[in-house]
């Protein structure tokens, strides 16, 4: 190309040289060729001759702006005469070299500037090397599933591709057009000026290859400034269009890749490739964070793993930004009121279907269906309200949510309650301080990425969160600033440069890694994510902020924000995860050493493992109830039942019947009272006795120590299980009805079959009466005080009341001696007689005291008489068989006690059968239910299984689990690289 231009210049210069060869005259400058005139220009020092000034008109032309030709002011040009010289070859060569320098300088300057512009554009394009993970492994195995021969046939042939190549014929014609370069009507100076303008525009300030006109012409300078400004505007518009073009191309490619990956994941989900998908990196990382949130860092091992903490003023739009990143309207909505009442951890990951699920639930919410979206929002709101304690407004409990979908950026975000400046009515007084403490707790993590959300539609001076973020991250090394509602800000803000100052970080005192401007909708809660994205893209395409370069293309839209946050998140994860793993490794060593020193012979059982061990022991002890012998059950039941009913039998049945005059009346009274007792009280008492007996045996097995194998760490748990099981257990209601019939039939039987039963009844009666007599003697002794032996031996005296009781007792005993067949109750005249006798001796006695003392004196007398009668009846079985005919001996009381004894035996047998066949199994079922309930209640387990040993094992397990998961995550992270 350069040779063609040089050859054309030589031809023209040769013709000029021939026309003036051998003639010695002065030629005016305007008659010379443009190159010759440039040589003779006074600006160049090579010219030694003075020329008279000449006023000419020069036309300026620029190929860049294509302005029309215009006349300029006449310039003063000095005339000069060139003497004829014979060095025309040197002159021609210098002219040709000058042309070459001009063209070469223009090319070098233009190439340098074009390269610089290309580098700038390249820097603004996102780095796609980080997205290689989008392509799954099986893409490289597609040749096994896709026929590439058909694809090759579908590729256009060479003729069609040739149409896309440049037209080299036209390029050649452009070179041949240089032949007319030196035609009289062609103005080379205008082209040179245009080239210099291009260099001025594309190059840095002051970097120009040459100047085509004199620096002293003010009017030309002013015109060039105007034209340069127009050129800058044109190139800025062209640059903006190019950026938007590449942005749309990138979005289109990402959308296609998203659809392709969704299709591939769906096929893989259906088992087409018959291979198991590994757990994604972000899911592994989220599990580590969940475990860390439950870990009590008592060994100064703090959680320094990165997560994205979303903070902002209330109603600043932080939840909307999070929804745009998650591509679903998943959070509860409200107008101006506080909706985020507790931290919500959202784990974003890629999947074939757009779904969401909670950490502690298996239900999947389909985010493409409005019904599931509404249910998800309702569930989040319920969980938030349930986590808030009574008297509080916000909660520190974190709700874990996982969102999967095609094209989602992998990261972990935590949405915090909005920062407020004033506590309104209905809020707890400490709401503001609680929100600040929650935000600081998450932001004090040195590896947490702070996503600071600022409302662009309100005055920047009203922001509270910026000061809080500045305190936690003063250098801005982990903060990303997001300005929301930019569409409203552009309409309402009087000075758009204020938005530029915010995005450039010059308005707020806080510093940040990056600044972004986003639009999250028109304020309508029913808007879909797609409509919001379209509105956001349309707004920024037409926004003056972007057209005037107040905002840069990579600083707008939530899509760019999501990419930037994801890149920053994974960068910080790679930088910090190995350090965190080393810290937990050291903690694990310390815990293992402490366990070996304190519990060298015990296994490291955590709280759940200890609970399972205690559960097995408790179930074994319940099973032991079935191993109790029937004899043992019946002996315990019969003994306990008689202890409960003996007082009623003696006081309400035997004593009243014994006051009758003959055997017929005695038997009639006994039958009536036994019938009443059986119908109303006896079955219920029997069931109570059986239930209490079961409880006692169960408690005995639960609390019985088993020597060296006994572990006192389970005592609280066993006691709680026993109490709760007994509380839940209820005896079969139909047992009383069947038991009533059995008892009634047993008490109606009066036939004693043999002498052995007769003797057993006498023995049972004697034991009962002797026990009652002993109790009565003890009561009388308490009433009258110690006798003379104890008074002399132990130096114990009687009280005044005991002396009165003793004198009353003596008078009543005289009364009984006078009448051995006295009735059980004193008559009024007898009470008066006793009182007067005592008053005669100077003792004042109340009639109630006399009657009370009589009851115990007569009771002792009656029991002694009944015992003597038992001795007489030992030989009365023969008379009993003859129904006491022709005999003065009557032993109806022996028959009564035999009937009671037989009823007790039959009742004990019946209750034992109910226990072993039904109630023990029902109790075992209740115990299992209680244990299952306790197993699901972590708070209950923490309360019942306590101690240093439990806590140490629990910490050791958590640290091991965290370390193992961190190492697995690090290995997977290295493999992905």
LUMDO-245052 format. One record per residue (C-alpha): x, y, z. Coordinates in steps of 0.001 Angstrom, whole numbers, padded with zeros to 6 digits, always signed. Layout:
N
XYZ/...
REM end
This chain:
977
+000000+000000+000000/+002803+002375+000888/+004623+001557-002346/+001549+002430-004390/+001232+005767-002646/+004913+006529-003082/+004817+005622-006797/+001865+007924-007362/+003673+010774-005627/+006806+010231-007716/+004899+010490-010999/+003319+013797-010107/+006495+015297-008692/+008426+014238-011802/+005979+016083-014022/+006356+019226-011929/+010109+018971-012002/+010213+018680-015845/+008065+021723-016331/+010466+023987-014408/+013769+022422-015338/+016363+024931-016624/+014259+028047-015946/+015541+030488-013360/+012559+032323-012023/+010569+032721-008851/+007494+030561-008466/+004767+031646-006050/+003835+029294-003267/+000261+028889-004373/+001396+027514-007718/+003495+024849-006089/+002193+021451-005226/+000981+020868-001683/+004089+018874-000717/+006387+021502-002202/+004479+024204-000398/+004905+022376+002850/+008622+022239+002225/+008803+026000+001580/+006560+026847+004535/+008293+029305+006918/+007479+026991+009830/+010214+024639+008692/+013759+025788+009406/+015110+024373+006115/+013719+027327+004220/+016284+030164+004062/+014470+032566+001766/+011945+035236+002694/+008721+035381+000784/+006298+038267+000541/+002971+037629+002322/+000124+036292+000273/-003503+036227+001354/-005084+032939+000353/-008095+030921+001413/-007604+027398+002842/-010398+024865+003058/-010465+022625+006168/-012036+019167+005895/-012270+016229+008317/-013266+012765+007220/-014393+011906+010737/-017192+014360+011276/-017989+014892+007564/-018637+018575+008069/-019268+020607+004900/-016425+022639+003454/-016243+026218+004654/-014145+029261+003943/-011789+030531+006626/-010145+033859+007219/-007385+034861+004866/-004017+033855+006202/-000823+035795+005709/+001619+033737+003672/+004987+035069+002633/+006074+034849-000956/+009371+033266-001710/+011310+032289-004816/+012997+029002-005304/+016199+029206-007328/+016760+026525-009808/+018973+023827-008498/+020232+020602-009948/+019351+018604-006753/+015857+017747-007874/+016304+014065-007027/+017087+014880-003386/+014169+017289-003325/+011839+014636-004744/+013103+012033-002244/+012577+014403+000691/+009040+015107-000461/+008296+011402-000762/+009794+010692+002653/+007733+013500+004185/+004549+011971+002784/+005540+008599+004143/+006173+010030+007575/+002782+011662+007594/+000988+008499+006581/+003072+006330+008917/+002516+008692+011840/-001212+008663+011264/-001255+004888+011071/+000845+004457+014229/-001181+006988+016215/-004472+005555+015038/-003354+001989+015737/-002168+002853+019229/-005403+004635+020050/-007513+001819+018567/-005572-000701+020639/-006102+001351+023787/-009850+001594+023089/-009980-002158+022451/-008239-002830+025792/-010741-000583+027579/-013656-002442+026005/-012022-005741+026876/-011637-004700+030532/-015332-003797+030690/-016367-007222+029438/-016928-009783+032261/-014356-012507+032722/-015989-015707+031531/-013212-017946+032848/-015024-018173+036177/-018057-019730+034509/-016408-022861+033192/-018213-024740+035964/-021480-024071+034106/-020504-026677+031536/-021048-030077+033172/-018704-033009+032777/-020943-034905+030470/-020736-032150+027809/-017328-033554+026939/-019033-036920+026431/-021708-035660+024067/-020111-037425+021106/-021491-040639+022563/-025041-039288+022486/-025082-036758+019617/-024516-037405+015923/-021986-034759+014907/-022063-035799+011250/-025530-034298+010948/-024256-031154+012566/-021365-030944+010098/-023785-031230+007209/-025807-028391+008661/-022773-026048+008646/-022785-023586+005647/-020486-024421+002747/-017510-022377+001579/-019535-020199-000809/-021856-019055+001920/-018944-018391+004240/-017185-016414+001507/-020076-013976+001494/-019250-013130+005073/-015605-012264+004260/-014510-008715+003301/-014739-007639-000369/-011088-007582-001401/-011957-006081-004790/-013348-003000-003129/-010252-002802-000971/-008106-002895-004107/-010203-000149-005647/-009547+001965-002573/-005821+001576-003191/-006117+002533-006849/-007994+005626-005786/-004667+006922-004480/-003811+007683-008088/-005937+010766-007807/-004248+011773-004590/-002406+014687-006161/-005117+015865-008462/-005584+019684-008403/-008965+019435-006644/-007811+017209-003811/-006902+018864-000539/-004310+016759+001332/-004035+019249+004149/-007722+018690+005022/-007134+014947+005236/-004091+015460+007437/-006102+017753+009696/-008831+015105+009906/-006284+012484+010870/-004888+014763+013543/-008414+015310+014869/-008862+011582+015141/-005638+011300+017103/-006716+014122+019363/-009998+012326+020026/-008709+008806+020602/-005372+009562+022180/-004691+010763+025687/-004549+014515+026317/-001451+015978+024729/-000604+012863+022714/-000863+013923+019061/+001295+012893+016192/+001428+016210+014449/-000334+019555+013992/-001559+020537+010561/-002222+024207+011182/-000618+026988+013113/-001309+027217+016881/-001996+030904+016770/-005362+030946+015047/-007982+031338+017749/-011028+030930+015538/-009840+027610+014181/-009168+026426+017737/-012681+027279+018822/-014151+025482+015856/-012027+022438+016490/-013150+022359+020139/-016759+022301+019053/-016134+019581+016529/-014109+017548+019048/-016965+017730+021532/-019381+016468+018938/-016993+013685+018050/-016636+012712+021720/-020422+012613+022069/-020714+010466+018968/-018059+008041+020126/-019596+007853+023610/-022955+006985+022100/-021291+004442+019864/-019438+002978+022846/-022655+002759+024851/-024456+001027+022026/-021568-001414+021693/-021617-002168+025410/-025355-002724+025404/-024991-004892+022326/-022398-007117+023996/-024468-007118+027184/-027494-008415+025290/-025339-010973+023505/-023981-012159+026843/-027462-012386+028332/-028685-014301+025307/-025786-016753+025560/-026382-017170+029303/-030057-017762+028694/-029285-020415+026082/-026742-021998+028401/-029323-021905+031204/-031904-023697+029072/-029340-026237+027905/-028162-026953+031433/-031736-027223+032654/-032477-029763+029936/-029339-031725+030720/-030018-031729+034458/-033575-032865+033844/-032348-035752+031739/-029751-036626+034328/-032401-036389+037035/-034492-038970+035214/-031584-041380+035176/-030705-041251+031480/-026995-041326+032173/-027389-043713+035110/-024837-041911+037250/-025145-040391+040688/-024804-036640+040881/-022392-035412+043504/-023540-032902+046068/-022898-029401+044796/-020217-027200+046305/-022665-024648+047617/-024770-027341+049302/-021680-028712+051020/-020719-025220+052124/-024234-024488+053382/-024185-027644+055514/-020973-026443+057142/-022601-023105+057957/-025656-024843+059436/-023480-026944+061717/-021457-023910+062755/-024615-022014+063640/-025513-024780+066139/-021991-025108+067522/-021285-023452+070862/-017783-022072+070410/-016545-022632+073952/-012984-023146+072745/-012575-019760+071001/-013034-021252+067546/-015230-018642+065922/-017116-018912+062676/-015115-016916+060117/-016503-018521+056978/-017834-016098+054358/-021477-015455+053671/-023250-012509+052075/-024933-010398+054756/-027727-008232+053336/-028232-005110+055485/-030157-001940+054883/-032627+000526+056283/-036205-000602+056667/-038102-000517+053327/-034856+000184+051439/-035563-002728+049089/-033018-005260+050374/-035538-008095+050305/-036471-007172+046737/-032809-007264+045730/-032501-010706+047287/-035605-011857+045409/-034143-010618+042119/-030957-012572+042801/-033035-015668+043682/-035335-014973+040680/-038509-015562+042735/-040819-013545+045003/-040230-015726+048036/-040474-013328+050984/-043529-011920+052768/-044552-008464+051616/-045824-005409+053413/-046140-001695+052825/-043885+000171+055244/-044173-002347+058105/-041448-004645+059351/-041698-007978+057537/-038250-009487+058163/-038412-010373+061861/-035553-012867+061986/-032440-013642+059914/-033159-015773+056849/-030246-017748+055381/-030823-018404+051675/-028556-020893+049899/-028647-020395+046128/-027570-023251+043897/-028161-024531+040416/-030697-027245+039679/-033002-028501+036947/-036137-027123+038618/-036798-023812+040301/-037722-025005+043790/-037255-024014+047430/-037180-026087+050596/-036446-025558+054257/-033568-027149+056112/-035826-029102+058486/-038503-030078+055953/-038695-032331+052913/-041461-030383+051173/-040436-028695+047920/-042108-025468+046828/-042349-025062+043055/-041375-021437+042469/-042920-021437+039004/-046397-021809+040529/-048101-018914+042255/-049843-021255+044706/-046535-022636+045963/-045038-019149+046117/-047913-017962+048290/-047565-021042+050510/-043818-020450+050838/-044285-016815+051825/-046917-017851+054366/-044634-020529+055806/-041739-018066+056167/-044006-015590+057911/-045270-018277+060319/-041733-019406+061115/-040672-015828+061769/-043574-015195+064128/-043021-018486+065946/-039343-017702+066449/-040136-014358+068100/-040432-014767+071859/-043207-013191+073844/-042595-009503+074460/-040122-009189+071556/-040386-007885+068003/-037437-009606+066306/-035669-012910+066838/-032051-014042+066628/-033066-017526+065447/-032018-018127+061832/-034397-019640+059288/-032524-021755+056725/-033928-021851+053199/-032466-023434+050075/-033382-022212+046586/-032382-024151+043477/-032941-023275+039860/-031341-023031+036432/-028863-020198+036096/-028778-019168+039750/-025464-017874+041045/-024082-020086+043778/-023780-018263+047091/-025120-018052+050639/-027005-014900+051627/-028422-013857+054984/-031308-011377+054956/-031338-009400+058207/-034134-007288+059721/-034129-003724+058434/-032350-001104+060532/-034778+001375+062108/-034254+004819+063632/-037374+004985+065822/-039327+002400+067808/-043001+002731+066903/-046088+001592+068760/-046495-002169+068938/-042742-002786+069012/-040716-003919+071993/-038693-001104+073581/-035379-002818+072771/-036196-003537+069099/-033729-000997+067723/-030857-002231+069889/-031686-005869+069106/-031571-005234+065347/-028241-003440+065725/-026804-006309+067766/-027983-008911+065221/-026485-006921+062347/-023190-006419+064169/-023012-010104+065096/-023155-011090+061419/-020981-008253+060093/-018186-008665+062647/-017147-011830+060818/-013986-010621+059022/-014843-012718+055970/-018510-011770+055676/-019432-009870+052521/-021623-006908+053450/-024250-006097+050833/-025252-002576+051890/-028620-001577+050432/-029441+002140+050176/-032762+003595+049021/-032035+005958+046127/-035443+007642+046298/-034806+009243+049709/-032200+011712+050889/-028831+010137+051524/-028547+011983+054829/-031402+009867+056233/-029458+006647+055875/-028570+004805+059092/-027045+001649+057737/-024098+003397+056048/-022713+004545+059396/-023161+001052+060816/-021364-000542+057851/-018557+002044+058098/-017981+001024+061710/-017803-002694+060905/-015757-002344+057674/-013997+001045+057711/-011670+000180+054810/-014475-001175+052624/-012562-004345+051780/-015645-006554+051957/-018538-004167+051313/-020612-003890+048135/-022882-000855+047944/-026235-001132+046126/-028412+001863+045293/-032039+000806+044782/-035022+002584+043220/-032802+004474+040757/-035797+005096+038503/-037486+007115+041247/-034204+008809+042083/-033725+009973+038484/-037202+011532+038478/-037077+013140+041913/-033446+014170+042364/-032838+017710+041144/-029161+017112+040431/-028357+013823+038679/-024718+014335+039594/-025718+013459+043162/-026460+009888+042017/-023077+009835+040311/-021423+010911+043551/-023156+008085+045407/-022091+005452+042869/-018541+006807+042827/-018397+006614+046638/-017899+010339+047136/-021104+011196+048982/-021062+008689+051847/-018145+008369+054279/-018182+004590+053812/-015899+002759+051400/-016789-000236+049279/-015358-002742+046830/-017973-001883+044231/-021012+000269+043660/-024151-000797+041815/-027427+000802+040806/-030509-001400+040396/-034233-001143+039821/-036427-003699+041601/-039788-002917+040037/-042405-000219+040034/-043515-000794+043621/-046275-003251+042735/-046103-006380+044895/-047827-008463+042221/-045098-007900+039617/-043300-010964+038366/-039546-011306+038230/-039552-011323+034417/-041525-008079+034214/-039188-006443+036718/-036128-007523+034723/-037636-006175+031495/-038516-002896+033173/-035013-002610+034637/-033326-003264+031298/-035598-000851+029486/-035007+001858+032073/-031228+001684+031899/-031218+001587+028089/-033088+004881+028032/-031589+006394+031173/-029716+009668+030881/-027476+008509+033694/-026030+005837+031432/-026042+007893+028263/-024136+010723+029925/-021674+008235+031429/-022658+009074+035002/-023138+005340+035389/-021122+002624+033730/-022751-000339+032061/-021150-002892+034414/-022518-001026+037465/-026205-001416+036630/-028847-004200+036728/-029238-006922+039336/-027727-009395+036886/-024339-007683+037044/-024753-007313+040795/-025396-011023+041189/-022330-011911+039131/-020119-009536+041108/-021378-010742+044493/-020938-014383+043493/-017380-013754+042293/-016495-011921+045505/-018133-014638+047606/-016177-017498+046072/-012964-015499+046131/-013288-014988+049873/-014299-018627+050358/-011137-019834+048643/-009008-017454+050683/-010441-018315+054112/-011741-021879+054128/-008382-023590+054585/-007460-021306+057481/-010778-022099+059144/-010183-025830+058640/-006783-025560+060375/-008389-023774+063326/-010934-026559+063806/-008174-029147+063445/-006355-027592+066399/-009598-027443+068382/-010240-031114+067694/-006793-032039+069020/-007415-030113+072257/-010793-031772+072815/-009479-035275+072142/-006621-034711+074582/-009021-033528+077281/-011254-036572+076788/-008352-039015+077045/-007189-037438+080289/-010624-037341+081965/-012469-040379+080556/-009831-042861+079359/-012104-045947+079577/-015307-044499+078176/-016440-044199+074602/-017087-040739+073197/-020874-040799+073167/-022620-037563+072321/-026045-036602+073609/-027959-038471+070895/-025902-041632+071361/-026327-041456+075130/-030054-041041+074671/-030186-044161+072491/-028267-046088+075115/-030606-044892+077876/-033588-045684+075688/-032492-049298+075327/-031933-049601+079061/-035380-048185+079841/-037080-050532+077380/-035210-053468+078881/-036429-052477+082319/-039997-052279+081052/-039631-055748+079599/-038474-056904+083024/-042007-056290+084313/-043176-059245+082276/-040645-061427+084074/-042247-060872+087502/-043792-064108+088776/-047586-064347+089251/-047091-065267+092902/-045111-062086+093519/-047777-059981+091796/-050615-061567+093796/-048846-061292+097141/-048109-057612+096603/-051611-056869+095321/-053368-058753+098147/-051252-057194+100868/-051593-053674+099487/-055329-054008+098905/-055973-055220+102469/-053951-052314+103853/-056215-049972+101953/-059576-051571+102893/-058898-053032+106361/-059953-049883+108182/-063245-049819+106330/-063875-053531+107004/-063180-053250+110763/-064835-049929+111464/-067792-049992+109069/-068604-053701+108707/-067229-055871+111537/-067746-053592+114564/-071348-052593+113703/-072267-056214+112984/-070658-057442+116194/-072979-055233+118238/-075987-057330+117218/-077558-059774+119627/-077710-062955+117489/-076050-064589+114487/-078946-063924+112115/-078784-060209+112637/-074961-060345+112369/-075041-062085+108988/-077779-059809+107677/-075830-056680+108640/-072649-058084+107101/-074326-058962+103815/-075919-055553+103447/-072725-053666+104172/-070621-055908+101929/-073067-055368+099051/-072922-051611+099441/-069160-051650+099662/-068803-053826+096558/-071114-051691+094462/-069522-048340+095265/-065946-048459+096526/-064248-051814+096346/-063629-052164+092543/-062275-048631+092288/-059988-049196+095240/-058760-052426+093732/-057866-050742+090411/-056060-047929+092233/-054071-050485+094180/-053168-052364+091016/-052076-049164+089229/-049972-048027+092190/-048422-051474+092411/-047484-051329+088728/-045920-047907+089263/-043936-049104+092254/-042599-052129+090428/-041763-050013+087366/-039999-047439+089536/-038121-050192+091336/-036758-051538+088072/-035957-048023+086810/-034096-046872+089923/-032480-050147+090868/-028709-049845+090544/-026986-052589+088601/-023601-052508+090258/-020674-051205+088247/-022774-050993+085091/-024994-048308+086592/-024480-044914+084968/-025902-042059+087025/-025919-039812+083955/-029246-041431+082977/-031023-040917+086323/-032741-037633+085409/-033836-039009+082066/-035251-042199+083574/-037134-040272+086224/-038643-037974+083596/-039637-040934+081383/-041207-042726+084350/-043242-039709+085427/-044418-038888+081931/-045340-042511+081177/-047309-042864+084392/-049017-039583+083703/-050137-040784+080272/-051164-044279+081360/-054809-044926+082219/-056274-048227+083414/-058819-049913+081240/-062220-048477+082163/-064021-051810+081628/-061800-053499+084230/-063888-052143+087124/-067140-053580+085810/-065764-057071+085378/-063989-056818+088728/-067201-055788+090537/-068979-058941+089421/-066090-061154+090500/-065843-059526+093923/-069580-059699+094535/-069645-063408+093779/-066645-064041+096036/-068194-062261+099019/-071500-064120+098722/-069813-067489+099237/-069908-068646+102907/-068915-072306+102474/-065537-073129+104006/-064573-076451+102506/-061890-077746+104905/-060189-077239+108210/-057131-075686+106587/-059194-072798+105227/-060835-072428+108632/-057495-072165+110348/-056257-069720+107696/-059279-067504+108314/-058665-067593+112096/-055002-066729+111539/-055957-063856+109188/-058462-062567+111766/-055989-062767+114625/-053299-060889+112672/-055770-058193+111787/-057127-057810+115323/-053693-057871+116898/-052530-055184+114505/-055539-053053+115365/-055082-053695+119090/-051479-052599+118873/-052473-049393+117123/-055166-048760+119730/-052752-049298+122619/-050417-046784+121008/-053198-044204+120718/-054227-044673+124353/-050642-044312+125491/-050361-041029+123639/-053582-039867+125277/-052762-040725+128906/-048997-040433+128784/-046287-042874+129950/-046976-045423+132659/-045133-045520+135976/-042285-047686+134612/-041368-045240+131858/-041769-042333+134224/-039230-043855+136618/-036851-045167+133990/-036816-042230+131585/-037809-039435+133988/-040753-038490+131839/-043815-036853+133359/-047381-036464+132210/-048914-033246+131034/-052011-031747+132622/-054155-032929+129712/-052639-036427+129937/-053502-036518+133667/-057097-035616+132882/-057179-038276+130157/-055727-040825+132526/-058350-040129+135234/-061095-040294+132598/-059692-043642+131346/-059778-045084+134854/-063424-044095+135336/-064411-045588+131947/-062591-048859+132696/-064606-049168+135915/-067736-048717+133827/-066782-051567+131493/-065898-053870+134382/-069326-053303+135811/-070977-054209+132512/-068893-056431+130206/-071659-056512+127601/-071801-052757+127345/-072730-051236+124002/-070217-049440+121818/-071564-046002+122684/-072055-044204+126007/-075433-042952+127033/-075849-039307+128059/-076538-040184+131676/-073390-042291+131729/-071377-039355+130411/-072873-037160+133121/-072055-039703+135799/-068431-039920+134708/-068095-036125+134554/-069580-035680+138071/-067318-038356+139510/-064299-036535+138085/-065521-033167+139309/-065879-034642+142759/-062132-035274+142646/-061505-031768+141419/-061086-032594+137703/-063101-030663+135176/-063752-032676+132029/-065474-031830+128775/-068112-034365+127602/-066445-034620+124168/-063199-035661+125853/-065084-038372+127725/-066650-039742+124539/-063367-039652+122650/-061590-041517+125411/-064423-044041+125599/-064078-044844+121917/-060472-045972+122341/-061149-047777+125665/-064086-049716+124276/-062166-050461+121041/-059347-052045+123070/-061830-054000+125134/-063673-055218+122018/-060452-056301+120211/-059279-058245+123237/-062660-059947+123487/-062570-060779+119742/-059091-062297+120094/-060289-064500+122948/-063217-065548+120795/-060773-066530+117998/-059055-068917+120353/-062382-070482+121234/-063263-070899+117547/-060090-072820+116692/-062003-075973+117469/-065277-074700+116034/-064951-076050+112480/-066923-079129+113510/-069785-076966+114770/-069552-074823+111663/-070156-077868+109487/-073273-078547+111547/-074291-074882+111294/-073670-074439+115012/-076718-076527+115932/-076894-077581+119602/-073891-075418+120386/-073521-072216+122282/-070400-071325+120208/-071001-069048+117255/-068128-068224+114913/-069802-066006+112328/-066956-063505+112575/-064522-066219+111381/-066722-066794+108342/-066741-063050+107661/-062943-062852+107629/-062772-065965+105452/-065066-064292+102947/-062876-061146+103018/-059717-063205+102635/-061107-065154+099697/-062294-061938+098011/-058782-060481+098389/-057216-063574+096807/-059628-063648+093877/-059253-059868+093322/-055436-060118+093406/-055522-062922+090852/-057820-060956+088562/-055697-057808+088803/-052535-059807+088153/-054025-061146+084951/-055001-057666+083842/-051515-056407+084637/-049572-059066+082796/-051907-059404+079846/-052844-055770+079178/-051515-053035+081384/-047810-053883+081227/-047941-053849+077428/-049843-050573+077433/-047275-049113+079793/-044487-050306+077508/-046230-048616+074590/-046500-045399+076571/-042821-045542+077443/-041908-045938+073783/-044068-042983+072840/-042480-040856+075546/-039012-041839+074398/-039870-041006+070789/-041186-037621+071846/-038072-036953+073890/-035886-038022+070974/-037409-035303+068791/-037186-032663+071506/-033576-031460+071589/-034280-029047+074403/-035580-031913+076523/-032456-033965+075842/-030201-031039+076695/-032096-030574+079968/-032099-034243+080993/-028651-035333+079784/-026217-032930+081376/-022695-032847+082697/-019162-032114+081564/-018819-035531+079980/-021862-035002+077763/-020856-031489+076719/-017289-032522+075940/-018456-035420+073761/-020973-033134+072058/-018318-030520+071241/-015935-033180+070022/-018528-034615+067666/-019435-031200+066263/-015809-030215+065706/-015050-033491+063962/-018085-033137+061746/-017187-029552+060860/-013575-030457+060096/-014540-033431+057936/-017072-031417+055960/-014593-028570+055529/-011943-030973+054242/-014439-032550+051831/-015463-029096+050650/-011835-028025+050162/-011121-031198+048170/-014154-030587+045955/-013093-026962+045563/-009635-027998+044358/-011147-030516+041971/-013349-027831+040456/-010291-025711+039756/
REM end
